[in-house]
Amino acid sequence: MKAESGKRAEHTVLLVADDPRVRLLAHAALTGKGHRVVVVSDAQGAVRILKLKHLPVHSVAIRAGMSGCEEVQDWSHRRGAKPWTFHCTVNDRRVLLEGLASGADWESAAGQAS
């Protein structure tokens, strides 16, 4: 788990992705937008974070198709955080991120502040 903030961020995003390349790219995109990002590699880690009352979590970005995705979405709603899923294509030449369930593309979903 890692939390970083290059700027004073008001919006905390919990990033849940099982591939380290995806975590790195998504973390860079979100922190580049000024968000505080907490990164976990699986659903169990995300649920542990969501159960912590003292850590503010405003939204949860979940890699689509991950094991436990529905449980993370349920805990996000219980916590009052906005979950959205994102799709990624990973191959030897690139990692491509695209927004899905939020109804917005990746850039606009990552740029939202509640």
N, C-alpha and C positions, 0 to 999 in steps of 0.2 A: 504494500500500500504506500502511496506517495501523495503528498499534498504540496502544491507549490503555488506561488503567486508572484508574478513579476510586477504587477501593479496592485494597488489596493482594490480588490475585487469584492463586490457586493453579492454576486451571484455564484453559488457553489454548485458545480456539476459533478455528480458521481458517474465516472466512466467505467463501464463494465465490458471488457473485451478479453478474449482468451489468447489472441495472437499478439506477441510482443511488438511486432511491426505496426499493427493496427493501433495498439495502445500508444505507441510513440507518436504516430502521425496525428491521431485524434487529440492527444494531449497538447501537441504543438498548436493545432488549429484552435482549440478552445482557449488555451492560455493566451494565444495571439489576439483573441477577441476580448481579453481582459477578465476572463472567468477564473475563479479559483477551482482547481480540478483535483478530485480525489480519485485515484486510480486503483481498481481491483481487477483480478484476472478471472474471477469466477462468481457464480451466483451466490455461493455461500458467503464469500467475502462481502458482497454487496448487501446481503441481508444483515450481516453483522454491523456494517456501517449504518444502515437504515434504522437499526434498533437503538443506536446511540442518540439519545435526546439532546446532548450538548453540542453536537456537530450539526450546523445548519446544512441542509441539502435542499436545493431549490428545484433541481431537475436531475433526471437520471438518463444517461445515454447508454443504451444496451445494444451490443452487437446482435443483430437478428440471427435467429437459429441456434443461439447458444443454449446449452442445457440449463434449465432453471429460469429461462427468460420470463415465463409467466409469473413465477413466484416473485421475481424482482419487481415486475410491474405491479403486482398486488401490494407488496410492501411499500412501493413508492406512493401508491394512492393512499394507503393507511397513514403514511408520513406527511401527506400533503405536497409531495414533490411531483412534478410533471415528468412522467416517463416518455421517452420516445426511443424507437429502435432505429438503427442505421445498418445499412447493408455494406459489405465490403468485398471487393474482389482482390485477392492476393495471388500474385504469381512471381516468377523470377525477375520480372522487369518493373513491376509497380504495385502499389497498394492504392486502390481507389475506394473512397468513402462516398456513400450516397445516403441521404435521409429517406426514411420509409414512413412509418406509422404517424409521424408528426404532421403529415400533410404538407411538409415543406422540404426543400432541398437541404442538404447538409449545412451549407453556409448560413442559411437563414435560421435553421433550428439552433445551430451553435451560437448564433448572434442574439438570440432572445434573452432578455433579462426580465425576470418577474419582480 
